[in-house]
Amino acid sequence: MAIEDKDTAADLSVAPVVGPEDPRRFTDSGIEVKTLYTSEDLPADLDLGRPGEYPYTRGVHAEMYRKRTWTMRQYAGYASAKESNERYKYLLAHGSTGLSMAFDLPTQLGLDSDDPRSLGEVGRTGVAIDTLDDMRTAFDGIPLGEVSTSMTINAPAGVLLLLYELVAEEQGVASESLRGTVQNDILKEYIARGNFIFPPKPSMRLTTDLFAYCKQHIPKWNTVSISGYHFREKGASAVQEVAFTLASGMAYVQAALDAGLKVDDFAPRLAFFFNGHNNVFQEVAKFRAARNMWAHAMKDRFGAQDPRSLMLRFHTQTGGVTLTAQQPLNNVVRVALQGFAAVCGGTQSLHTNGFDEALALPSERAAKLALRTQQVIAHESGATDTVDPFAGSYYVESLTAEIEKRAWALIEKVDEQGGSVNAIAFIKSEIEESAFGYHERYRVKQDVVVGVNEFVEDSAEVEEILSVDPESERAQLERLKAFKAGRDQALTDKRLEELREGARGSDNLLPLIRQALKDSASVGEVCGALREVFGEYQPEI
């Protein structure tokens, strides 16, 4: 689908910088907002269908929240496994209905805490998980057969999922009963975050190996959470978020098909992860457009037959990049608006950010207030009383159609380059142009950020923030040292060599990784063995 009179892909998806005196209004995607919308603005071919039916524009379930509210899944994890375990129990005790596990930077990069490159980063941005013992401690006293757990982990996704499965096995919980999601979206690491380990080809192999393993062993697990969240955090507009996220999804589907999997064997467990921003109407339209587009792509492009393969199920996290260190209590309002938009757009699970997260990891007070925000939306806003409450709005239906049209045009640009794996540089450049546009519109006050470029106060509001005790890093290193000293080193070495040999072949690597972890190999050692065979990704400068 092409758009006339547009010279570049960025023109399809980035608002112009026109200054605050220009009477026109634009969404961040460059969609001009009219003063008034009427029935004449509705798409001529508008056919909404019904919730729970193809193409799922109005939602993936017929009754949506009338039958069951979304999973309230607060993202948490810091310092040691013991401290994270205490935060998980705190959230569950206050009404959280799912867990979301944050890992520290070394874990995300497949490095043990005792690696020299980990110095100063252990436990800072999430929990340090080096070994089976760490994962065991993180979920001590939490029945894994009863909770749903999401893990924000990508390059070593399979390794951390297998540790979780092994802990469940120790609890006596069958793998078939485990529910949750592993992010496992390596493409967005090359494009937006940078937490990669291996080059794209072996990374995609590990991704599709996980698809196949879960199909056989952990069938209720969502095997990938295809993330637009990080594109938006990097500076993407709403249109770019939809386009590049769905393009990544199509790349994973194609890779799985190329690996010999059948589309309806893995597609029902694909999940998505979107960002929630402040423009409620554009966000609702974004979610509705994305569902419609994915349903058509899976049916028309990949020939999926199972209705579950056509459903775009997604988690939403409110926008971290929208949070301000200035006047941080204003973030409570932003998070409430973003959460409300996600619910009205039909999310399946939601994380609401703490108001102090522009300053540090969320304090206990902020985490509880963020959870309470979801509970107020669920029980007091009226958003759960009816399905797809914005359907039929002249404005929202017009935005939904326009986002879809522009996103398809960007996907065509990606397709012309051979898909997302080959279009990494193009996608990065588009997001960078959007990020620059954001900055310029803030700089000239075309876009107002309360407390930052307007309504500024001289005195700073100082919040009590969470600080990670430096002593926790030393304690983690001692635990890791004791773990390695107490194992059968010859057996561990044997398992790691078997893994290297498997990596040189083409069979599924997860059974070999699982055995190595069970016989006390660490996360860093497993990833190190794979590094020796696959090499490391070196980004283009």
N, C-alpha and C positions, 0 to 999 in steps of 0.2 A: 504494500500500500504506500503510495507516494503522496507527498504534500506539495502543492504548487507554490511557486514563487519563494522557495527556500533554497539558499545556496549551500549552506553547510548543515551538518547534522546538529551542531550546537544551536543553530537558529530554531530548531525544532523543540528545544528543551531548556533553554536558558532565558530568563527574563532580561530585557534590555536595561541599560543604565540610562535613565532619562531625567533623573533629578526629582526633588520633592515638589517642584512647581508644576510639573506636567500633570494635567488632570486625569490622565489615563491610569488605570490600575492593572497590575499583572500578578498572576501567581508566580512562584519561583521558577516554574517551567515555561514562562513566557506566554502563557495563555491570557489574553486580555479579558478582563472582567467587565462586563457591561453594567451600566447603571441599573437596568431592569431586565429581567428575563420573562418571557411569555411562552405560550404554547408553540409559537413559531420557532423557538430555539431548540425544541425537542428534535432529536434525530428522526429523519423521515422513516427509517426502518426500525424504529424502536420496538423491540419485542422482549420484554423483561423476563418472560417465563415465570416460573414459580420457585420459591426457595426449595432447595433439595433436589432440583431437577436441572438437567443440562440446559444452558451453559453455566449455571450456578452464579450468575451475576448477583442474585439476591441472597446468596448464602448456600453453604454446603449441606445444611440440615433444614428440614421442612419447618420445624418449630423453633429452631435456634435456642435462645436463652429461656424461652417459656418452659422448655423441658429440662435444660441443664445449663448452668452458667459456664462461662469460660474457665479454664484452669488459671488460678491466680498463682503465678510462678515467679517468686522474687529471686532475682539474681544475687547470689551470695557466695562468699568464700574469701578468706584472707588468712595470712600467717600460717599456722600449723593446721594439720588435720583435726586436732582436738578442738581448737578454737572455732574452726568452721563447723564442726559437728554441733557445738553449742549454739551457733547462730541458726543452723538448720532447725534444731529443736525449738528454738525461740520462735521462729517464723511459723512452724507447724502449730505450735501452741496458740498462736494468735490468729489462726484461720487461713494460713496459706494452704493451698490445695495441691501444690506441686513444688518440687525443688529445682533450682537452677544453679549449676555448679560453675563457679569462676575459678580459673587456674592462674597461677602466677606465670610470669613471662618465661622463666626457664622451662617449666613443664610444657608450655605451648610450643617451645622450640625443640622439644625432645632432649633437654639437657638435665642431668641430675643436679641437685643442689650443691654438690661438691665440685662441679665443673668450674674452672677458673672464670669462665664467661658468665657464671651465675652470680658472682660476687655483688652483693648489694641489692639484688633483685629477688631474693628468695622470700616468698610470701607477701610481696608488696602489692601486686595487682590482683591477687587471688590466692588460692591455697596451693601449697607446694605438695605435689604428689610424685614421689620418686619410686615407690615400691607398693607391693601388695599390702604390706603392713599399714602404709599411709591410707590407702583406700579403705581398708578395714576399720581404721580409727575414725575416718571421716563419716562413716555410716553406722558407727556403733550405736546400738539401741534404736535404729530406724529400720522398720520392717520393709525391705525392698520389694516384697510382694504386694505391698499396699500403697506405695507412693509412686508417682511418676517423676522421673528425674531427667532434666535436660543438662547436657554437658557442652559448654562452649569451648570446644577443642577441635582443631582442624588437622594440621599436618600429622600429629600422632593420635588421631581420633580412634582408630582401631585398638591401639594399645590401651587407652584409658577405658574404653568400653569393655574390653576383655578383663581388666582388673575389676570392674564393677560386676561383671558376670561371675567372676571367681569368688568375690565376696558374697554375692547372692547364693552361690552354691554352698558356701560355708554356713550360711543362715538356713539352709535347707529349702531355698526357694528355687523352683524349676525355672530354667531360662525361658521357657515358653510363657511364663507368667510376667516377665519383666516388661515394664512400660516406660517409655521415655523417648528422648531424642538425643542424637549426637550431631553436632553441627557439621563436621566432616565436609566443609565447603572450602576446598583449597584454592579454587579459582579467585575468589574474592581476596585471598591473601596476596596473590601476585598483583592484584589490581589496586587494593585499597589499604591493606593492613601491614603486610610485610612479614607476617609470622609464618614463613614457609620453611621447609627443610629441603625437600627433594625437588628435582626438576618436574615439569608438568606431566610427562609421560608416566613415570613410575608413581607419581602422586595419584593420577587418575586410576592406575591399576589398583592401588590400595583402596581407593574409594569404591570401586566396583567389586573388589574382593569383599568389602564389608557388606555391600548389598547382598551378595550371594550367601555369605555366612549367616546374616540375620534371617534371610528367607528360610534357611534350614534350621537354625538354632534359636533365634530370638525373634519370632515372627511378629510380635506386637510392637517392636521397636521401630521408630522413625529413623531411617538410615542416613539421612542427610537433612540439614536445615539450610536450604539454599538462601543465602543471605543478601538482601538488599540493604539491611541495616547499616552495614559498614560503608557501602557506597554513599549513603546519605550522610553519614558522619564525616566522610572525606570531602563532601561538598556537592554531591549529586543533587539534582532537582528531583521532584516527584516523578516526572516522566522518565528521566534517566534511571531512577531506582527501579521502576517497573520494567523497563526495557532490558537493562543489563542483568537484572535478577532472573528474568524469564529466559534470557539468552544463556545464562549459566546453567539453568535447569535443563534446557534443551541439550547442552553439551554433555551433561551427566547422563541423560537418557541415551544419547547417541553412543557414548562410551560404553555404557552397559550393554547396549545392543551389539556393539562391535566385539564385546567380550563374550558374546554368545548367550546372554540372558534374554528372556522373553519379556516384553514390555509389561504385561499384566502380572508378571511374577514379582516385579520390584516397584513399579510405579505407585501402587496404593500406599507405600510407606514413605514416599517422598514428602517432605514438608518444607515450608518456606518461613522466612524470618524478615519482617519488615520494620521500618522505623516509623514512629509516630511523631508528627510535627504539629505546629500550632494552627495552621489553616484547616479548621475542622472540615470545611466543605470539600477542599481539594483532597484531603486524606481519605474521607469516605469514598469519594469518586475513584481515588487511586486503588483502593482495595477491591472495589466492585469491578473496575476495568481489568485488574490483574486476574481475577477469577475467570472472567469471561475469556480472556486471551489464552490462559493456560488450558482451559477446556477445549478450545478450538485447536490449539497446537497439538495436544495429545491425541485428539481424534483424527485431525486431518493430516498432520505431519507424520505421526508415529503409529497410527492405526490402532490405538488402544481401544479395547472393547469393554473392559470392566469399568463400570461407572466410578468406582473409587480411584481409578487411574486418572480420571478427568477432573477430580476435585482438587482445587488449590486450597490446602489447609495451611494455616499460618499462625505463627507466634508474632506478637508485636512487643517491642520495647519502646518506651517513650524516648524522645530524642536527647541523647546525652549532649550533643553539640549545641542544643538550644538552652542548656542550663547556664546561668550566669553566676560568677563569683560575686558580682556586685548585687546588693540587695537580694541575698539568696532566698529569702522567704517568698519572693515573687515566683520562684520555681514551683512552689506548691500549686499555684494557679495554672502554670504552663502544663504541668504533669496531668492535672485534672482534665484540662481541655484535650490533651493528646490521648489520654486513656478513654475519654468519652468518644472521641472520633474513631478509635480502634474498635470499640464495642459497637458503635453504630455502623461501622464498616464490616462487621462480622468476624472478628478475630476468634481463634480457637483457644489461645492462651495469651496472657498479658503480664508483662513486667512493668511496674511503674517506678521511675527513678526516685531516689532520695533527693530532697531539696539541697543537700550539701555536697552533692557529688561533683560539682565544679571545683571543690576544694580538696576532697579526699574521698576514700572509700566511705560508704554511708555509715553514719553512726546508728546505734541501735534505735534511738529516737526517730531518726529520719526514715529508717527502714520500716518501722511500725506505721508511721504516718503514711508512707507510700502504699502499704498494704491496705490501710484504712481507706485510702482514696479509692481503690478498686471496690472495696465493699460498699462505699457510699454510691458509686456509680451503679453497682449491681442492684442495690436495694432502695435507693432514694431518687434516682434521676429519671426513671421511667423508660430508660433506653432498652431495658430488657422486656418490656411489656408487649412489644410487637416486633415482627420480623422486618428487617430492612426499612427502618423508619423514614429514611430520606428518599425512598423510591418515589418517582413521579415528580419530584421537585424539578422545576424547569432548569434551575441553576445546576443542581447536582447531576441531572441526566446529561446536560450539555457538557459539563466538565468530564463526566465519565467517558462520553464518546470522544471528546477531544484528546484526553489522555491516551485512550486506546489507539487512536489514529496516529498520534505522534510517536508513541512507543513502538508500534509496528514498523514505522519508518526507520527508527533507530535499529531495531532488530534486523531489518534488511541490510543496513550498513555493516552490521556484525557478520551476517551471513555471507556478504560479498567477500569477506576476508577469510572465510572458512570456519566461522564459529568462534566462540569465546576464547578457546585455547590459543588460536592464532591472532586474535584481535585484542590482546592484552594492552598493547601500546595505544591502540586507538581508543579503547574504553578509558584508559587512564587520562589521556589528553582531553577527552570530552568532560570528564569529571573535574579536571583541573580548571578548565575554562568556566565551568559552572561555579566552582569555588571562588574563583577570581571575581565573578559577577556578584556573588553574595557579598564579598568584602567591599566591593565598590559601592553597592547599593546601601550598605550600612554606613560607609564612610561619608557619603553625600547626604545621608538621612532620608533617602528615598524609602528605605525600609527602617522602621523604628523598632529598636529593642529597648524596652522599658528598663531604665536604670543604667543603661550602657551608653547610648547615644542621645537619649532624651530622658527627661525626668531624673536627672543625675543628682545625687546627694554628695556633699563634701565628706561627711563622716562615713567610715566603713562600718558595716555590721559584721561583728566577729562572732562566728558560731564555734561551739565546742565540737571539734572534729575528731574522728577516729584516727589514732596513730598506731602504727604497727611497731611493737617493741623490737628494737634491734636484736635483743637477746633471742628472739624466736628463730633467727637465722642460725645462730650458733647451736641452738638446741636441735634444729632440724639436721644439721651436719653431723651431730653426735648420734642421732637416731639412725641416720643412713650408714654411718661407719659401723655401728653395732650390728645392723641388719646384714651388711656385707660380710662382716667377720663371722657371723654365726651360720652361714650357709655352706653347702657342699660346693665349693668353688669349681671342682672338676666337672660336676654335673651341670652347673650354670654355663661353663665354657663350652661344654658339648652342645647344649641347646642353642647357644648363640652361633656356633659354627653350622649347625643344622639350618638355622635361619638364613645365614649368608648363602648357603648352598641353595636353599629354596628361592631366594631372591634372584639368583642367577637363572632360574628356570621360569616356568609360567604358571605353576599351580597356585591355588589360593594360599596366601601367606598367613591368614589369621589363625589357623590351627597351630602353625609353628610358633607364632608369637604367643599364643595362649600357653603353650607348653613351656616356653622359656620363662614367662612371667610366673607360672605356677611353680617352677623350679628356681625361683628367687632371682631371676634377672631383673634389673631395674629398668625404668622407662628410658633413661639415658643410654644404657647398654644396648637395649633392643634397637633404639633409633640409631645408635652408633654403628651397629652391625649393618643396618640397612644403608646408612651413609657410605659405608665402605664399598658397597656394591652399586648403589644408585648415584652416588655423588651428591653434591649440594647445588641448589639453584643459585645462579648468579644473575641478579637483575641487570637489565640494560641501564646504563647511566645516561 
